[in-house]
Amino acid sequence: MNEFLAYLQRYRAVIGVIAVIAIGVAIYVSGLRIGPGLTIARLGTLEITQAPAGAQVFIDYGLRGVTKGDLFSAALMPGTHSVIVNAQNGYPWEEIVTIGGSAVTKVDPVIVRKTVPRARLTDATRETALDAIASTTLPTIGNPLSMNCALVYVDANRVIAESATTTPGCAPLPYACTNGTCSPTIVYAPASPIKAVLPYPDHQDAIVVQVDEHLYALEIDPRAPQFFAPLYDGIQLSAGAEKSGEIVVKDDGLVYALGL
């Protein structure tokens, strides 16, 4: 016993270092980190979905990894973080994301290629697209686009979003509500007339807007950085959305489906 105590006394510094390292490893593996003011915080998880393979992911302006075409996840301290997804030949998408401790936060980036593919339509597909374009009208406050928990419409040549507070399961939109009070929020206010507002395919947080002879992709959340990217420049342009959600355009007599 005396020899064991003497051994501990002799190597107490080494044993202390090993114990500190072991505790640190245990804390790290359990998802805990030292936060501001030497507090202990449990990491949250960021999940990025639908990003194309080979896209670079920057978190807080540092490269965090490259997507493999499936779910990309990263463990982050609770709080706000800048997230940028930079796909090859695409416009960088950036978002300020709030991460909660022990929570999973999902984001679905809007990836717009700098040259949007288009397929010329003929025969029956052309006629179906023309019908979709002809039936396209601007959303109004009485007949808005229902985008998840946001109602989107055009008023006084401005795209407006407001919370769908009467929809079951919908929480107030953070960008449209302050201290429990919600109000219509301006998403986009161009100088030229808005001709069409359409849902962006496979997204509930972005729209396609036609202004003059130009088509743009636009995030509904107006807080900076609000994603905005050109989709199509035409000569005599009109746009619509088919029942499948595909965006179709008529331009100078020709009809195309856009690969978004």
RONUDO-479175 format. One line per 3 residues: their letters; for each residue z, x, y of C-alpha. Coordinates in nm, 3 decimals, always signed. Last residue first. Layout:
<rs>
a> Z:X:Y ~ ...
</rs>
This chain:
<rs>
lgl> -6.257:-3.391:+2.421 ~ -6.613:-3.375:+2.290 ~ -6.795:-3.597:+2.540
ayv> -7.036:-3.864:+2.417 ~ -7.359:-3.869:+2.615 ~ -7.606:-4.119:+2.762
lgd> -7.917:-4.026:+2.964 ~ -8.055:-4.230:+3.256 ~ -7.937:-3.997:+3.532
dkv> -7.592:-3.973:+3.378 ~ -7.433:-4.228:+3.150 ~ -7.099:-4.118:+3.015
vie> -6.891:-4.170:+2.701 ~ -6.523:-4.090:+2.641 ~ -6.408:-4.148:+2.282
gsk> -6.102:-4.373:+2.252 ~ -6.222:-4.532:+1.927 ~ -6.277:-4.857:+2.116
eag> -6.522:-4.674:+2.345 ~ -6.418:-4.537:+2.682 ~ -6.633:-4.552:+2.995
asl> -6.813:-4.340:+3.250 ~ -7.081:-4.369:+3.519 ~ -7.264:-4.080:+3.676
qig> -7.579:-4.054:+3.883 ~ -7.607:-3.677:+3.924 ~ -7.323:-3.550:+3.709
dyl> -7.041:-3.297:+3.693 ~ -6.823:-3.321:+3.380 ~ -6.474:-3.230:+3.264
paf> -6.298:-3.058:+3.554 ~ -5.929:-2.972:+3.504 ~ -5.594:-3.086:+3.644
fqp> -5.252:-3.020:+3.491 ~ -4.963:-3.098:+3.725 ~ -4.744:-2.787:+3.776
arp> -4.580:-2.938:+3.967 ~ -4.459:-3.295:+3.931 ~ -4.730:-3.559:+3.920
die> -4.667:-3.666:+3.557 ~ -4.988:-3.851:+3.469 ~ -5.175:-3.536:+3.369
lay> -5.536:-3.524:+3.488 ~ -5.871:-3.456:+3.326 ~ -6.162:-3.482:+3.570
lhe> -6.509:-3.642:+3.589 ~ -6.736:-3.587:+3.888 ~ -7.017:-3.797:+4.038
dvq> -6.794:-3.964:+4.299 ~ -6.442:-3.948:+4.155 ~ -6.407:-4.030:+3.785
vvi> -6.062:-3.993:+3.634 ~ -5.969:-3.917:+3.272 ~ -5.603:-3.970:+3.193
adq> -5.307:-3.779:+3.053 ~ -4.960:-3.847:+2.909 ~ -5.038:-4.074:+2.614
hdp> -5.291:-3.839:+2.456 ~ -5.533:-3.882:+2.166 ~ -5.834:-3.927:+2.397
ypl> -5.752:-3.921:+2.772 ~ -5.703:-4.282:+2.879 ~ -5.957:-4.396:+3.140
vak> -5.961:-4.431:+3.520 ~ -6.302:-4.500:+3.674 ~ -6.476:-4.507:+4.014
ips> -6.214:-4.355:+4.245 ~ -6.356:-4.333:+4.596 ~ -6.347:-3.997:+4.779
apa> -6.040:-3.850:+4.953 ~ -5.847:-3.823:+4.628 ~ -5.493:-3.957:+4.576
yvi> -5.351:-3.872:+4.233 ~ -5.025:-3.955:+4.057 ~ -4.855:-4.159:+4.328
tps> -4.528:-4.304:+4.201 ~ -4.428:-4.670:+4.174 ~ -4.048:-4.708:+4.196
ctg> -3.746:-4.661:+3.974 ~ -3.380:-4.653:+4.081 ~ -3.134:-4.511:+3.827
ntc> -3.041:-4.212:+4.041 ~ -3.409:-4.128:+4.096 ~ -3.692:-4.275:+3.889
ayp> -4.068:-4.221:+3.878 ~ -4.076:-3.855:+3.766 ~ -3.808:-3.904:+3.500
lpa> -3.985:-4.211:+3.358 ~ -3.730:-4.478:+3.271 ~ -3.666:-4.508:+2.896
cgp> -3.892:-4.723:+2.680 ~ -3.754:-4.864:+2.354 ~ -3.861:-5.221:+2.427
ttt> -4.116:-5.247:+2.711 ~ -3.963:-5.417:+3.017 ~ -3.908:-5.089:+3.202
ase> -4.269:-4.979:+3.173 ~ -4.205:-4.715:+3.437 ~ -4.458:-4.672:+3.714
aiv> -4.775:-4.475:+3.765 ~ -5.021:-4.500:+4.055 ~ -5.372:-4.359:+4.092
rna> -5.462:-4.392:+4.457 ~ -5.770:-4.554:+4.611 ~ -5.559:-4.825:+4.780
dvy> -5.413:-4.920:+4.439 ~ -5.530:-4.792:+4.101 ~ -5.327:-4.847:+3.783
vla> -5.107:-4.670:+3.528 ~ -4.811:-4.826:+3.347 ~ -4.599:-4.558:+3.183
cnm> -4.386:-4.585:+2.867 ~ -4.669:-4.499:+2.625 ~ -4.973:-4.520:+2.852
slp> -5.037:-4.889:+2.915 ~ -5.336:-4.899:+3.149 ~ -5.273:-5.163:+3.411
ngi> -5.390:-5.527:+3.440 ~ -5.190:-5.690:+3.720 ~ -5.129:-5.362:+3.903
tpl> -5.496:-5.287:+3.854 ~ -5.696:-5.075:+3.609 ~ -6.049:-5.000:+3.733
tts> -6.320:-5.168:+3.532 ~ -6.521:-5.051:+3.232 ~ -6.727:-5.323:+3.063
aia> -7.061:-5.162:+3.156 ~ -6.949:-4.824:+3.023 ~ -6.841:-4.965:+2.688
dla> -7.166:-5.163:+2.657 ~ -7.364:-4.849:+2.742 ~ -7.178:-4.660:+2.468
ter> -7.262:-4.925:+2.210 ~ -7.627:-4.919:+2.320 ~ -7.643:-4.541:+2.287
tad> -7.484:-4.550:+1.943 ~ -7.744:-4.806:+1.836 ~ -8.049:-4.600:+1.942
tlr> -7.968:-4.265:+2.101 ~ -7.663:-4.066:+2.211 ~ -7.668:-3.714:+2.349
arp> -7.370:-3.512:+2.231 ~ -7.153:-3.331:+2.484 ~ -6.933:-3.025:+2.447
vtk> -6.701:-2.952:+2.742 ~ -6.764:-2.609:+2.890 ~ -6.438:-2.479:+3.033
rvi> -6.263:-2.632:+2.734 ~ -5.979:-2.871:+2.808 ~ -5.656:-2.847:+2.609
vpd> -5.395:-3.104:+2.712 ~ -5.074:-2.973:+2.559 ~ -4.862:-3.191:+2.329
vkt> -4.496:-3.110:+2.384 ~ -4.204:-3.178:+2.149 ~ -3.840:-3.106:+2.232
vas> -3.607:-3.065:+1.933 ~ -3.236:-3.076:+2.014 ~ -2.948:-2.844:+1.912
ggi> -2.892:-2.769:+2.283 ~ -3.140:-2.948:+2.507 ~ -3.463:-2.798:+2.636
tvi> -3.627:-2.915:+2.959 ~ -3.996:-2.828:+2.982 ~ -4.191:-2.721:+3.290
eew> -4.556:-2.747:+3.186 ~ -4.865:-2.529:+3.199 ~ -5.209:-2.570:+3.042
pyg> -5.453:-2.281:+3.084 ~ -5.816:-2.396:+3.110 ~ -6.012:-2.324:+2.794
nqa> -6.253:-2.060:+2.666 ~ -5.979:-1.926:+2.435 ~ -5.665:-2.136:+2.460
nvi> -5.383:-2.051:+2.702 ~ -5.071:-2.258:+2.644 ~ -4.815:-2.206:+2.920
vsh> -4.449:-2.311:+2.898 ~ -4.206:-2.266:+3.189 ~ -3.849:-2.326:+3.082
tgp> -3.570:-2.558:+3.193 ~ -3.227:-2.557:+3.031 ~ -3.080:-2.504:+2.685
mla> -3.164:-2.160:+2.541 ~ -3.481:-2.150:+2.337 ~ -3.588:-2.139:+1.972
asf> -3.968:-2.147:+1.939 ~ -4.206:-2.365:+1.742 ~ -4.582:-2.377:+1.690
ldg> -4.711:-2.658:+1.468 ~ -5.059:-2.605:+1.326 ~ -5.370:-2.420:+1.436
ktv> -5.224:-2.073:+1.397 ~ -5.083:-2.049:+1.749 ~ -5.022:-1.710:+1.910
grl> -4.679:-1.585:+2.016 ~ -4.410:-1.562:+2.283 ~ -4.604:-1.391:+2.563
gyd> -4.373:-1.377:+2.866 ~ -4.419:-1.599:+3.170 ~ -4.104:-1.807:+3.101
ifv> -4.263:-1.897:+2.769 ~ -4.624:-1.795:+2.714 ~ -4.815:-1.930:+2.414
qag> -5.155:-1.779:+2.339 ~ -5.408:-2.003:+2.164 ~ -5.563:-1.858:+1.847
apa> -5.570:-2.181:+1.651 ~ -5.600:-2.491:+1.866 ~ -5.284:-2.656:+2.005
qti> -5.221:-2.997:+1.850 ~ -4.841:-2.972:+1.862 ~ -4.600:-2.741:+2.044
elt> -4.239:-2.765:+1.927 ~ -3.955:-2.628:+2.141 ~ -3.621:-2.598:+1.966
glr> -3.273:-2.595:+2.117 ~ -3.025:-2.310:+2.093 ~ -2.649:-2.364:+2.088
ait> -2.462:-2.233:+2.390 ~ -2.152:-2.011:+2.411 ~ -2.034:-1.941:+2.766
lgp> -2.024:-1.588:+2.905 ~ -2.081:-1.725:+3.259 ~ -2.441:-1.806:+3.179
gir> -2.516:-1.834:+2.805 ~ -2.415:-1.635:+2.500 ~ -2.615:-1.761:+2.207
lgs> -2.552:-1.986:+1.908 ~ -2.820:-2.065:+1.651 ~ -2.600:-2.019:+1.341
vyi> -2.782:-1.696:+1.260 ~ -2.693:-1.548:+1.598 ~ -2.323:-1.640:+1.572
avg> -2.298:-1.493:+1.221 ~ -2.477:-1.178:+1.335 ~ -2.238:-1.138:+1.627
iai> -1.935:-1.191:+1.403 ~ -2.061:-0.927:+1.162 ~ -2.133:-0.684:+1.446
vai> -1.782:-0.732:+1.590 ~ -1.628:-0.682:+1.245 ~ -1.830:-0.365:+1.186
vgi> -1.721:-0.226:+1.524 ~ -1.355:-0.302:+1.448 ~ -1.381:-0.141:+1.104
var> -1.520:+0.174:+1.263 ~ -1.239:+0.184:+1.519 ~ -0.974:+0.106:+1.257
yrq> -1.086:+0.392:+1.033 ~ -0.765:+0.596:+1.024 ~ -0.532:+0.303:+1.067
lya> -0.708:+0.108:+0.792 ~ -0.685:+0.409:+0.559 ~ -0.318:+0.457:+0.645
lfe> -0.254:+0.094:+0.565 ~ -0.429:+0.139:+0.230 ~ -0.230:+0.457:+0.155
nm> +0.096:+0.279:+0.238 ~ +0.000:+0.000:+0.000
</rs>
